[in-house]
């Protein structure tokens, strides 16, 4: 998957304080931000779009984490009506009438 750079404006004094207090942590600030971007992506991008992007990137493997997310998204979605049911509820049905020739 191709990565891109994201520029974010943040107060310099706050960034220096953050760097000071996160020294010695296992992950860098950039790694923490990347993790937050992944969480935002998972939270906001629909499952089917994520699967499509994953497929396009060449990653065709399923992980248990994806299965859980898929089950959660399925449970949260409202059931969809089929097209024929939606049509019958909103459109009158077609009735064929005899055709007269002149």
Long-range contacts (C-beta under 8 A, 24 or more apart in sequence): 1-57, 1-59, 6-37, 8-33, 42-69, 46-73, 47-73
